[in-house]
Amino acid sequence: MSTQNAMEQICLKHDNGNDLRFFGRLFSECSWFDEKYGIVTRQKLYITDHNEQVYYIIRSGGQEHNRHAYLLSVQGDNCIIYNGSSEIAIQFDLLMLAVRGLCGIQDGDPPTLSEVEHIVKAATA
């Protein structure tokens, strides 16, 4: 197993519940600076040893500094989203319908990588 794919114990500090602890690895990350508001946004996506995804968002600049972590898992036809203090189950098909609608994506029209990056940046702005 390469170092890049090695799993480790991870603890994410966040502002919407208890620290989120899991065994996993970093899968992807990106960051950008909003010149208008002077805020840096960093996003990290982790994969757990149970094939769950953890989405971590950190925004900082000026007086603002916040951290949010979300654990997502699929159980049957449901997507379970846990933020460290609360859990919600949403039917996967309904969740995808909502995401596609919010992002302006038509059925049968898969988004390009640059479109997805633009959508994520806009959604967290």
MMTF fields as JSON, N, C-alpha, C and O atoms, coordinates in Angstrom:
{
  "mmtfVersion": "1.0.0",
  "mmtfProducer": "UNKNOWN",
  "numBonds": 499,
  "numAtoms": 500,
  "numGroups": 125,
  "numChains": 1,
  "numModels": 1,
  "chainsPerModel": [1],
  "groupsPerChain": [125],
  "chainIdList": ["A"],
  "bondAtomList": [4, 2, 8, 6, 12, 10, 16, 14, 20, 18, 24, 22, 28, 26, 32, 30, 36, 34, 40, 38, 44, 42, 48, 46, 52, 50, 56, 54, 60, 58, 64, 62, 68, 66, 72, 70, 76, 74, 80, 78, 84, 82, 88, 86, 92, 90, 96, 94, 100, 98, 104, 102, 108, 106, 112, 110, 116, 114, 120, 118, 124, 122, 128, 126, 132, 130, 136, 134, 140, 138, 144, 142, 148, 146, 152, 150, 156, 154, 160, 158, 164, 162, 168, 166, 172, 170, 176, 174, 180, 178, 184, 182, 188, 186, 192, 190, 196, 194, 200, 198, 204, 202, 208, 206, 212, 210, 216, 214, 220, 218, 224, 222, 228, 226, 232, 230, 236, 234, 240, 238, 244, 242, 248, 246, 252, 250, 256, 254, 260, 258, 264, 262, 268, 266, 272, 270, 276, 274, 280, 278, 284, 282, 288, 286, 292, 290, 296, 294, 300, 298, 304, 302, 308, 306, 312, 310, 316, 314, 320, 318, 324, 322, 328, 326, 332, 330, 336, 334, 340, 338, 344, 342, 348, 346, 352, 350, 356, 354, 360, 358, 364, 362, 368, 366, 372, 370, 376, 374, 380, 378, 384, 382, 388, 386, 392, 390, 396, 394, 400, 398, 404, 402, 408, 406, 412, 410, 416, 414, 420, 418, 424, 422, 428, 426, 432, 430, 436, 434, 440, 438, 444, 442, 448, 446, 452, 450, 456, 454, 460, 458, 464, 462, 468, 466, 472, 470, 476, 474, 480, 478, 484, 482, 488, 486, 492, 490, 496, 494],
  "bondOrderList": [1, 1, 1, 1, 1, 1, 1, 1, 1, 1, 1, 1, 1, 1, 1, 1, 1, 1, 1, 1, 1, 1, 1, 1, 1, 1, 1, 1, 1, 1, 1, 1, 1, 1, 1, 1, 1, 1, 1, 1, 1, 1, 1, 1, 1, 1, 1, 1, 1, 1, 1, 1, 1, 1, 1, 1, 1, 1, 1, 1, 1, 1, 1, 1, 1, 1, 1, 1, 1, 1, 1, 1, 1, 1, 1, 1, 1, 1, 1, 1, 1, 1, 1, 1, 1, 1, 1, 1, 1, 1, 1, 1, 1, 1, 1, 1, 1, 1, 1, 1, 1, 1, 1, 1, 1, 1, 1, 1, 1, 1, 1, 1, 1, 1, 1, 1, 1, 1, 1, 1, 1, 1, 1, 1],
  "groupList": [{"groupName": "MET", "atomNameList": ["N", "CA", "C", "O"], "elementList": ["N", "C", "C", "O"], "formalChargeList": [0, 0, 0, 0], "bondAtomList": [1, 0, 2, 1, 3, 2], "bondOrderList": [1, 1, 2], "singleLetterCode": "M", "chemCompType": "L-PEPTIDE LINKING"}, {"groupName": "SER", "atomNameList": ["N", "CA", "C", "O"], "elementList": ["N", "C", "C", "O"], "formalChargeList": [0, 0, 0, 0], "bondAtomList": [1, 0, 2, 1, 3, 2], "bondOrderList": [1, 1, 2], "singleLetterCode": "S", "chemCompType": "L-PEPTIDE LINKING"}, {"groupName": "THR", "atomNameList": ["N", "CA", "C", "O"], "elementList": ["N", "C", "C", "O"], "formalChargeList": [0, 0, 0, 0], "bondAtomList": [1, 0, 2, 1, 3, 2], "bondOrderList": [1, 1, 2], "singleLetterCode": "T", "chemCompType": "L-PEPTIDE LINKING"}, {"groupName": "GLN", "atomNameList": ["N", "CA", "C", "O"], "elementList": ["N", "C", "C", "O"], "formalChargeList": [0, 0, 0, 0], "bondAtomList": [1, 0, 2, 1, 3, 2], "bondOrderList": [1, 1, 2], "singleLetterCode": "Q", "chemCompType": "L-PEPTIDE LINKING"}, {"groupName": "ASN", "atomNameList": ["N", "CA", "C", "O"], "elementList": ["N", "C", "C", "O"], "formalChargeList": [0, 0, 0, 0], "bondAtomList": [1, 0, 2, 1, 3, 2], "bondOrderList": [1, 1, 2], "singleLetterCode": "N", "chemCompType": "L-PEPTIDE LINKING"}, {"groupName": "ALA", "atomNameList": ["N", "CA", "C", "O"], "elementList": ["N", "C", "C", "O"], "formalChargeList": [0, 0, 0, 0], "bondAtomList": [1, 0, 2, 1, 3, 2], "bondOrderList": [1, 1, 2], "singleLetterCode": "A", "chemCompType": "L-PEPTIDE LINKING"}, {"groupName": "GLU", "atomNameList": ["N", "CA", "C", "O"], "elementList": ["N", "C", "C", "O"], "formalChargeList": [0, 0, 0, 0], "bondAtomList": [1, 0, 2, 1, 3, 2], "bondOrderList": [1, 1, 2], "singleLetterCode": "E", "chemCompType": "L-PEPTIDE LINKING"}, {"groupName": "ILE", "atomNameList": ["N", "CA", "C", "O"], "elementList": ["N", "C", "C", "O"], "formalChargeList": [0, 0, 0, 0], "bondAtomList": [1, 0, 2, 1, 3, 2], "bondOrderList": [1, 1, 2], "singleLetterCode": "I", "chemCompType": "L-PEPTIDE LINKING"}, {"groupName": "CYS", "atomNameList": ["N", "CA", "C", "O"], "elementList": ["N", "C", "C", "O"], "formalChargeList": [0, 0, 0, 0], "bondAtomList": [1, 0, 2, 1, 3, 2], "bondOrderList": [1, 1, 2], "singleLetterCode": "C", "chemCompType": "L-PEPTIDE LINKING"}, {"groupName": "LEU", "atomNameList": ["N", "CA", "C", "O"], "elementList": ["N", "C", "C", "O"], "formalChargeList": [0, 0, 0, 0], "bondAtomList": [1, 0, 2, 1, 3, 2], "bondOrderList": [1, 1, 2], "singleLetterCode": "L", "chemCompType": "L-PEPTIDE LINKING"}, {"groupName": "LYS", "atomNameList": ["N", "CA", "C", "O"], "elementList": ["N", "C", "C", "O"], "formalChargeList": [0, 0, 0, 0], "bondAtomList": [1, 0, 2, 1, 3, 2], "bondOrderList": [1, 1, 2], "singleLetterCode": "K", "chemCompType": "L-PEPTIDE LINKING"}, {"groupName": "HIS", "atomNameList": ["N", "CA", "C", "O"], "elementList": ["N", "C", "C", "O"], "formalChargeList": [0, 0, 0, 0], "bondAtomList": [1, 0, 2, 1, 3, 2], "bondOrderList": [1, 1, 2], "singleLetterCode": "H", "chemCompType": "L-PEPTIDE LINKING"}, {"groupName": "ASP", "atomNameList": ["N", "CA", "C", "O"], "elementList": ["N", "C", "C", "O"], "formalChargeList": [0, 0, 0, 0], "bondAtomList": [1, 0, 2, 1, 3, 2], "bondOrderList": [1, 1, 2], "singleLetterCode": "D", "chemCompType": "L-PEPTIDE LINKING"}, {"groupName": "GLY", "atomNameList": ["N", "CA", "C", "O"], "elementList": ["N", "C", "C", "O"], "formalChargeList": [0, 0, 0, 0], "bondAtomList": [1, 0, 2, 1, 3, 2], "bondOrderList": [1, 1, 2], "singleLetterCode": "G", "chemCompType": "PEPTIDE LINKING"}, {"groupName": "ARG", "atomNameList": ["N", "CA", "C", "O"], "elementList": ["N", "C", "C", "O"], "formalChargeList": [0, 0, 0, 0], "bondAtomList": [1, 0, 2, 1, 3, 2], "bondOrderList": [1, 1, 2], "singleLetterCode": "R", "chemCompType": "L-PEPTIDE LINKING"}, {"groupName": "PHE", "atomNameList": ["N", "CA", "C", "O"], "elementList": ["N", "C", "C", "O"], "formalChargeList": [0, 0, 0, 0], "bondAtomList": [1, 0, 2, 1, 3, 2], "bondOrderList": [1, 1, 2], "singleLetterCode": "F", "chemCompType": "L-PEPTIDE LINKING"}, {"groupName": "TRP", "atomNameList": ["N", "CA", "C", "O"], "elementList": ["N", "C", "C", "O"], "formalChargeList": [0, 0, 0, 0], "bondAtomList": [1, 0, 2, 1, 3, 2], "bondOrderList": [1, 1, 2], "singleLetterCode": "W", "chemCompType": "L-PEPTIDE LINKING"}, {"groupName": "TYR", "atomNameList": ["N", "CA", "C", "O"], "elementList": ["N", "C", "C", "O"], "formalChargeList": [0, 0, 0, 0], "bondAtomList": [1, 0, 2, 1, 3, 2], "bondOrderList": [1, 1, 2], "singleLetterCode": "Y", "chemCompType": "L-PEPTIDE LINKING"}, {"groupName": "VAL", "atomNameList": ["N", "CA", "C", "O"], "elementList": ["N", "C", "C", "O"], "formalChargeList": [0, 0, 0, 0], "bondAtomList": [1, 0, 2, 1, 3, 2], "bondOrderList": [1, 1, 2], "singleLetterCode": "V", "chemCompType": "L-PEPTIDE LINKING"}, {"groupName": "PRO", "atomNameList": ["N", "CA", "C", "O"], "elementList": ["N", "C", "C", "O"], "formalChargeList": [0, 0, 0, 0], "bondAtomList": [1, 0, 2, 1, 3, 2], "bondOrderList": [1, 1, 2], "singleLetterCode": "P", "chemCompType": "L-PEPTIDE LINKING"}],
  "groupTypeList": [0, 1, 2, 3, 4, 5, 0, 6, 3, 7, 8, 9, 10, 11, 12, 4, 13, 4, 12, 9, 14, 15, 15, 13, 14, 9, 15, 1, 6, 8, 1, 16, 15, 12, 6, 10, 17, 13, 7, 18, 2, 14, 3, 10, 9, 17, 7, 2, 12, 11, 4, 6, 3, 18, 17, 17, 7, 7, 14, 1, 13, 13, 3, 6, 11, 4, 14, 11, 5, 17, 9, 9, 1, 18, 3, 13, 12, 4, 8, 7, 7, 17, 4, 13, 1, 1, 6, 7, 5, 7, 3, 15, 12, 9, 9, 0, 9, 5, 18, 14, 13, 9, 8, 13, 7, 3, 12, 13, 12, 19, 19, 2, 9, 1, 6, 18, 6, 11, 7, 18, 10, 5, 5, 2, 5],
  "groupIdList": [1, 2, 3, 4, 5, 6, 7, 8, 9, 10, 11, 12, 13, 14, 15, 16, 17, 18, 19, 20, 21, 22, 23, 24, 25, 26, 27, 28, 29, 30, 31, 32, 33, 34, 35, 36, 37, 38, 39, 40, 41, 42, 43, 44, 45, 46, 47, 48, 49, 50, 51, 52, 53, 54, 55, 56, 57, 58, 59, 60, 61, 62, 63, 64, 65, 66, 67, 68, 69, 70, 71, 72, 73, 74, 75, 76, 77, 78, 79, 80, 81, 82, 83, 84, 85, 86, 87, 88, 89, 90, 91, 92, 93, 94, 95, 96, 97, 98, 99, 100, 101, 102, 103, 104, 105, 106, 107, 108, 109, 110, 111, 112, 113, 114, 115, 116, 117, 118, 119, 120, 121, 122, 123, 124, 125],
  "secStructList": [7, 7, 4, 4, 4, 7, 7, 3, 3, 3, 3, 3, 7, 7, 1, 1, 1, 1, 7, 3, 3, 3, 3, 3, 3, 3, 3, 3, 3, 3, 3, 3, 3, 3, 6, 6, 6, 6, 3, 3, 3, 3, 3, 3, 3, 3, 3, 3, 6, 6, 1, 7, 3, 3, 3, 3, 3, 3, 3, 3, 3, 6, 6, 3, 3, 3, 3, 3, 3, 3, 3, 3, 3, 3, 3, 6, 6, 3, 3, 3, 3, 3, 7, 1, 1, 7, 3, 3, 3, 3, 3, 2, 2, 2, 2, 2, 2, 2, 2, 2, 2, 2, 2, 6, 7, 7, 6, 6, 7, 7, 7, 7, 2, 2, 2, 2, 2, 2, 2, 2, 2, 2, 2, 6, 7],
  "xCoordList": [0.852, 0.0, 0.893, 1.832, 0.632, 1.453, 1.115, 0.047, 2.048, 1.834, 0.606, -0.129, 0.379, -0.752, -2.084, -3.046, -2.161, -3.403, -3.491, -4.467, -2.503, -2.489, -3.571, -3.745, -4.283, -5.316, -4.666, -3.665, -5.243, -4.747, -5.906, -6.984, -5.673, -6.678, -6.723, -5.684, -7.917, -8.077, -9.098, -10.119, -8.824, -9.751, -9.939, -8.985, -11.171, -11.48, -12.213, -13.261, -11.665, -12.316, -13.349, -13.082, -14.534, -15.515, -16.478, -16.534, -17.234, -18.042, -19.497, -20.265, -19.898, -21.31, -21.538, -22.459, -20.718, -20.882, -19.559, -18.602, -19.512, -18.279, -17.268, -17.627, -15.988, -14.963, -15.353, -15.908, -15.065, -15.391, -14.126, -13.141, -14.159, -13.006, -13.332, -14.432, -12.354, -12.541, -11.186, -10.172, -11.178, -9.987, -10.14, -11.072, -9.233, -9.378, -8.163, -7.065, -8.391, -7.303, -7.869, -9.043, -7.018, -7.394, -7.515, -6.613, -8.615, -8.845, -8.6, -8.001, -9.064, -8.955, -9.052, -9.65, -8.463, -8.607, -8.431, -7.767, -9.04, -8.881, -9.087, -9.64, -8.639, -8.836, -8.886, -8.382, -9.496, -9.548, -9.757, -10.184, -9.447, -9.548, -10.621, -10.594, -11.568, -12.618, -12.122, -12.113, -11.714, -11.138, -12.144, -11.769, -13.406, -14.434, -14.587, -14.71, -14.58, -14.804, -13.542, -13.572, -12.436, -11.185, -11.214, -10.63, -11.898, -12.053, -11.411, -11.609, -10.64, -10.06, -10.973, -11.34, -11.335, -12.135, -11.294, -10.725, -11.224, -10.523, -11.527, -12.323, -11.481, -12.35, -11.492, -10.542, -11.846, -11.135, -12.162, -13.197, -11.859, -12.704, -11.879, -10.798, -12.4, -11.744, -12.569, -13.783, -11.905, -12.549, -12.24, -11.09, -13.267, -13.047, -12.796, -12.975, -12.382, -12.15, -13.452, -13.417, -14.6, -15.907, -16.537, -17.745, -15.716, -16.163, -17.188, -18.075, -17.071, -17.886, -17.062, -15.846, -17.726, -17.032, -17.193, -18.251, -16.132, -16.168, -15.79, -14.73, -16.68, -16.496, -16.191, -16.982, -15.05, -14.591, -14.406, -13.703, -15.035, -14.988, -14.473, -15.004, -13.433, -12.86, -12.864, -12.338, -13.462, -13.476, -12.838, -13.171, -11.915, -11.277, -10.868, -10.559, -10.878, -10.48, -11.126, -12.312, -10.361, -10.917, -11.425, -10.693, -12.671, -13.285, -13.876, -14.236, -13.977, -14.623, -13.63, -12.54, -14.028, -13.289, -14.276, -14.732, -14.608, -15.512, -15.092, -14.478, -15.452, -15.096, -16.337, -17.029, -16.609, -17.76, -17.334, -16.625, -17.774, -17.461, -18.751, -19.632, -18.852, -20.037, -19.604, -18.81, -20.13, -19.883, -21.065, -22.209, -20.796, -21.852, -21.658, -20.56, -22.735, -22.689, -23.973, -25.013, -23.886, -25.051, -25.456, -24.648, -26.722, -27.279, -28.547, -29.59, -28.441, -29.583, -29.873, -28.995, -31.1, -31.498, -31.365, -31.812, -30.758, -30.665, -29.234, -28.285, -29.102, -27.835, -27.962, -28.878, -27.046, -27.044, -26.0, -24.838, -26.415, -25.521, -25.448, -26.466, -24.22, -23.994, -23.024, -21.965, -23.382, -22.534, -21.853, -21.374, -21.805, -21.17, -22.158, -21.841, -23.366, -24.384, -25.745, -26.542, -26.024, -27.315, -27.102, -26.088, -28.101, -28.045, -29.359, -30.427, -29.271, -30.463, -30.312, -29.224, -31.411, -31.434, -32.305, -33.441, -31.764, -32.481, -32.418, -31.363, -33.568, -33.554, -32.566, -32.594, -31.694, -30.624, -31.163, -30.627, -32.21, -32.776, -33.285, -33.098, -33.927, -34.424, -33.276, -33.345, -32.224, -31.057, -30.418, -30.087, -30.242, -29.641, -30.535, -30.03, -31.843, -32.775, -32.628, -32.602, -32.532, -32.364, -31.034, -30.983, -29.962, -28.643, -28.641, -28.15, -29.187, -29.228, -30.054, -29.669, -31.185, -32.027, -31.345, -31.392, -30.706, -30.009, -28.829, -28.488, -28.207, -27.034, -27.402, -26.534, -28.674, -29.101, -28.671, -28.476, -28.52, -28.096, -29.328, -30.162, -29.44, -30.572, -30.3, -29.144, -31.365, -31.21, -30.466, -30.711, -29.562, -28.815, -27.726, -27.134, -27.451, -26.457, -25.389, -25.418, -24.44, -23.451, -22.558, -22.118, -22.288, -21.453, -19.984, -19.526, -19.257, -17.814, -17.157, -17.802, -15.879, -15.161, -15.135, -15.325, -14.907, -14.864, -16.23, -16.299, -17.319, -18.659, -18.89, -19.461, -18.447, -18.606, -17.811, -18.321, -16.577, -15.765, -16.43, -16.445, -16.982, -17.677, -18.904, -19.168, -19.649, -20.851, -20.487, -21.159, -19.431, -19.008, -18.571, -18.922, -17.815, -17.377, -18.567, -18.616, -19.526, -20.707, -21.555, -22.106, -21.661, -22.501, -21.937, -22.694, -20.629, -20.019, -19.636, -19.043, -19.963, -19.627, -20.533, -20.389],
  "yCoordList": [-1.176, 0.0, 1.233, 1.303, 2.194, 3.394, 4.325, 4.229, 5.229, 6.19, 7.041, 7.387, 7.381, 8.219, 7.559, 8.262, 6.231, 5.53, 4.987, 4.315, 5.257, 4.715, 5.37, 6.589, 4.543, 5.037, 5.391, 4.791, 6.373, 6.781, 7.312, 7.6, 7.435, 8.006, 9.516, 10.175, 10.071, 11.494, 12.078, 11.452, 13.276, 14.009, 15.4, 16.17, 15.716, 17.021, 17.864, 17.464, 19.012, 19.96, 20.733, 21.165, 20.902, 21.722, 22.377, 22.035, 23.322, 24.22, 23.786, 24.464, 22.689, 22.301, 20.978, 20.234, 20.688, 19.447, 18.998, 19.769, 17.754, 17.186, 16.978, 16.919, 16.866, 16.563, 15.291, 14.366, 15.248, 14.077, 13.234, 13.677, 12.022, 11.117, 9.916, 9.366, 9.519, 8.363, 7.856, 8.539, 6.674, 6.067, 6.179, 5.611, 6.906, 7.113, 7.784, 7.743, 8.413, 9.111, 10.282, 10.29, 11.265, 12.403, 11.942, 11.288, 12.277, 11.904, 13.084, 12.924, 14.275, 15.442, 16.704, 16.693, 17.782, 19.062, 20.202, 20.063, 21.335, 22.538, 23.753, 23.642, 24.901, 26.139, 27.302, 27.214, 28.386, 29.598, 30.797, 30.663, 31.976, 33.229, 34.088, 34.329, 34.554, 35.461, 36.885, 37.37, 37.545, 38.883, 39.904, 40.839, 39.743, 40.697, 40.731, 41.806, 39.551, 39.468, 39.154, 39.166, 38.874, 38.577, 37.277, 37.182, 36.27, 34.993, 33.869, 33.755, 33.047, 31.848, 30.673, 30.487, 29.887, 28.683, 27.484, 27.433, 26.514, 25.258, 24.124, 24.089, 23.209, 22.04, 20.791, 20.719, 19.816, 18.541, 17.422, 17.48, 16.414, 15.229, 14.038, 13.777, 13.32, 12.136, 10.903, 10.987, 9.767, 8.468, 7.682, 7.631, 7.069, 6.295, 4.83, 4.398, 4.086, 2.656, 1.881, 0.699, 2.532, 1.908, 2.428, 2.297, 3.019, 3.588, 4.697, 4.86, 5.456, 6.65, 7.841, 7.739, 8.96, 10.177, 11.202, 11.302, 11.958, 13.048, 14.315, 14.396, 15.308, 16.584, 17.624, 17.808, 18.306, 19.259, 20.615, 20.732, 21.642, 22.993, 23.939, 23.98, 24.696, 25.673, 27.023, 27.154, 28.028, 29.391, 30.314, 30.268, 31.158, 32.082, 33.357, 33.366, 34.429, 35.725, 36.81, 36.721, 37.839, 38.901, 38.349, 37.666, 38.641, 38.166, 36.766, 36.15, 36.265, 34.97, 33.818, 33.88, 32.778, 31.508, 30.423, 30.376, 29.552, 28.457, 27.182, 27.19, 26.075, 24.743, 23.862, 23.846, 23.137, 22.236, 20.912, 20.882, 19.821, 18.48, 17.687, 17.761, 16.928, 16.126, 14.728, 14.567, 13.721, 12.326, 11.834, 11.917, 11.321, 10.822, 9.335, 8.878, 8.592, 7.158, 6.748, 7.391, 5.68, 5.152, 3.857, 2.942, 3.794, 2.591, 2.238, 2.87, 1.224, 0.859, 1.967, 2.358, 2.478, 3.56, 4.932, 5.926, 5.004, 6.266, 6.768, 5.987, 8.089, 8.747, 9.282, 10.046, 8.88, 9.315, 10.421, 10.228, 11.581, 12.725, 13.051, 13.297, 13.047, 13.291, 14.452, 14.462, 15.438, 16.615, 16.698, 17.764, 15.603, 15.607, 15.711, 15.35, 16.205, 16.28, 15.793, 15.32, 15.898, 15.474, 14.589, 14.669, 13.738, 12.833, 12.931, 13.044, 12.886, 12.912, 11.842, 11.63, 11.176, 10.176, 10.716, 11.134, 10.702, 11.196, 10.118, 9.533, 9.857, 8.896, 9.387, 10.551, 8.489, 8.858, 9.49, 10.499, 8.918, 9.469, 10.889, 11.741, 11.155, 12.505, 13.48, 14.636, 13.012, 13.86, 14.242, 15.408, 13.272, 13.557, 14.477, 15.339, 14.308, 15.193, 16.626, 17.57, 16.782, 18.112, 18.735, 19.913, 17.952, 18.468, 18.894, 19.972, 18.052, 18.392, 19.657, 20.516, 19.776, 20.961, 22.216, 23.253, 22.135, 23.29, 23.717, 24.899, 22.756, 23.046, 23.38, 23.75, 23.254, 23.551, 22.506, 22.824, 21.259, 20.176, 19.432, 19.009, 19.274, 18.566, 17.067, 16.646, 16.253, 14.798, 14.43, 15.008, 13.474, 13.004, 13.959, 13.766, 14.985, 15.992, 16.019, 16.899, 15.066, 15.015, 16.255, 16.701, 16.814, 18.012, 17.688, 16.582, 18.664, 18.519, 18.805, 19.337, 18.455, 18.697, 20.189, 20.565, 21.035, 22.475, 22.992, 23.9, 22.43, 22.824, 22.421, 23.186, 21.226, 20.763, 21.66, 22.038, 22.007, 22.885, 24.244, 24.802, 24.78, 26.068, 25.98, 26.896, 24.89, 24.697, 24.618, 25.224, 23.879, 23.746, 25.095, 25.444, 25.854, 27.174, 28.091, 28.805, 28.082, 28.931, 28.515, 29.366, 27.224, 26.73, 27.077, 27.211, 27.225, 27.503, 28.964, 29.339, 29.783, 31.212, 31.941, 33.149],
  "zCoordList": [0.0, 0.0, 0.0, 0.793, -0.853, -0.916, 0.242, 0.846, 0.537, 1.607, 1.333, 2.257, 0.07, -0.317, 0.049, 0.362, 0.017, 0.288, 1.707, 2.038, 2.553, 3.91, 4.764, 4.748, 5.499, 6.41, 7.742, 8.133, 8.437, 9.74, 10.58, 10.059, 11.871, 12.764, 12.522, 12.553, 12.281, 11.98, 12.944, 13.231, 13.443, 14.304, 13.705, 13.597, 13.317, 12.744, 13.782, 14.289, 14.088, 14.995, 14.186, 13.064, 14.773, 14.07, 15.032, 16.213, 14.509, 15.322, 15.464, 16.147, 14.848, 14.885, 15.611, 15.274, 16.587, 17.342, 17.931, 17.995, 18.357, 18.895, 17.776, 16.6, 18.161, 17.166, 16.425, 17.018, 15.145, 14.327, 14.183, 13.593, 14.724, 14.696, 13.819, 13.877, 13.005, 12.126, 11.672, 11.819, 11.129, 10.557, 9.047, 8.477, 8.388, 6.953, 6.356, 6.911, 5.194, 4.504, 3.711, 3.34, 3.46, 2.634, 1.19, 0.667, 0.55, -0.841, -1.772, -2.835, -1.372, -2.242, -1.387, -0.311, -1.875, -1.199, -2.183, -3.21, -1.85, -2.663, -1.763, -0.669, -2.232, -1.485, -2.46, -3.579, -2.022, -2.828, -1.921, -0.774, -2.459, -1.719, -2.355, -3.562, -1.55, -2.009, -1.776, -0.644, -2.845, -2.733, -2.225, -1.518, -2.572, -2.159, -0.642, -0.055, 0.002, 1.443, 2.244, 3.474, 1.558, 2.24, 3.025, 4.104, 2.476, 3.175, 2.367, 1.158, 3.067, 2.472, 2.819, 3.979, 1.815, 2.028, 1.634, 0.543, 2.546, 2.263, 2.396, 3.335, 1.458, 1.494, 1.405, 0.625, 2.216, 2.189, 2.146, 2.81, 1.36, 1.273, 1.733, 1.207, 2.718, 3.257, 2.924, 2.739, 2.85, 2.697, 3.967, 4.403, 4.565, 5.786, 5.447, 4.308, 6.453, 6.265, 6.058, 5.718, 6.259, 6.013, 4.719, 4.519, 3.836, 2.555, 2.726, 1.888, 3.802, 3.999, 3.522, 3.362, 3.297, 2.914, 4.029, 4.651, 4.27, 5.237, 4.49, 3.87, 4.559, 3.88, 4.953, 5.878, 4.839, 5.847, 5.19, 4.186, 5.754, 5.196, 6.275, 7.384, 5.936, 6.859, 6.151, 5.045, 6.798, 6.246, 7.27, 8.454, 6.805, 7.735, 7.021, 5.829, 7.792, 7.284, 8.123, 8.441, 8.487, 9.316, 10.633, 11.349, 10.955, 12.196, 12.063, 13.066, 10.849, 10.624, 10.688, 10.119, 11.388, 11.377, 11.767, 12.909, 10.824, 11.165, 10.468, 9.401, 11.122, 10.645, 10.732, 11.751, 9.662, 9.628, 9.011, 8.006, 9.622, 9.124, 8.99, 9.847, 7.903, 7.627, 7.205, 6.278, 7.89, 7.545, 6.725, 7.172, 5.523, 4.644, 4.411, 4.093, 4.574, 4.306, 3.603, 3.751, 2.844, 2.134, 2.816, 2.976, 3.216, 3.834, 3.076, 3.248, 2.238, 1.394, 0.4, -0.369, 0.409, -0.495, 0.146, -0.428, 1.33, 2.056, 2.157, 2.239, 2.148, 2.438, 3.86, 4.163, 4.724, 6.114, 6.242, 5.884, 6.754, 6.919, 8.406, 9.053, 8.937, 10.365, 10.513, 9.886, 11.347, 11.504, 12.867, 13.253, 13.59, 14.898, 16.035, 17.169, 15.748, 16.791, 16.318, 17.128, 15.041, 14.492, 13.277, 12.585, 13.044, 11.896, 11.142, 11.744, 9.816, 8.982, 7.907, 7.373, 7.599, 6.527, 5.403, 5.628, 4.193, 3.019, 1.952, 1.709, 1.309, 0.206, -0.838, -1.238, -1.274, -2.193, -3.477, -3.934, -4.064, -5.3, -5.098, -5.967, -3.961, -3.685, -3.457, -3.873, -2.797, -2.581, -3.913, -4.129, -4.803, -6.109, -6.937, -7.657, -6.846, -7.548, -7.044, -7.833, -5.72, -5.14, -5.554, -5.906, -5.512, -5.896, -7.357, -7.693, -8.224, -9.65, -9.878, -10.672, -9.187, -9.334, -8.836, -9.497, -7.665, -7.111, -7.969, -8.023, -8.637, -9.466, -10.905, -11.695, -11.252, -12.614, -13.622, -14.795, -13.187, -14.073, -14.561, -13.761, -15.861, -16.45, -16.446, -16.467, -16.418, -16.509, -17.782, -18.841, -17.679, -18.841, -19.285, -20.347, -18.495, -18.843, -17.751, -16.891, -17.768, -16.688, -16.689, -17.749, -15.503, -15.435, -15.669, -15.384, -16.188, -16.336, -14.989, -14.086, -14.848, -13.602, -13.276, -12.119, -14.263, -13.997, -13.552, -12.724, -14.086, -13.649, -12.199, -11.422, -11.836, -10.454, -9.51, -8.456, -9.864, -9.021, -8.86, -7.763, -9.946, -9.895, -8.99, -8.211, -9.092, -8.279, -6.801, -5.966, -6.471, -5.073, -4.523, -3.396, -5.294, -4.84, -4.616, -3.614, -5.532, -5.399, -4.204, -3.506, -3.969, -2.872, -1.507, -0.545, -1.403, -0.103, 0.06, 1.072, -0.911, -0.83, 0.139, 0.329]
}
